[in-house]
């Protein structure tokens, strides 16, 4: 299935986590390879949304907060593309799909 309905990508997830250099689990350098930086978080948001709407979502697990899905595919940046896995939760409370994180596809 593809993610449908209301899909939310919190700005803070991009500007305070993914695009910020961190001592552990740093994703900013990975994303910078294709041109995503704190200067263009909206481009990253649109790329993540496009990926989520274009590729199949696979159920990963479930807990009291909702059902987690994985969506794998190319993340298209200003300077190329990266193979990624995005993680989403369909929230139990309201059925909204919320972006959790992304990681390099291994």
Secondary structure, 3 states (H helix, E strand, C coil): CCCCCCEECCHHHHHHHHCCCCCCCCCHHHHHCCCCCHHHHHHHHHHHHHHHHHCCEEEEEEECCEEEEEEEEEEEECCEEEEEEEEEEEECCCCCEEEEEEEECC
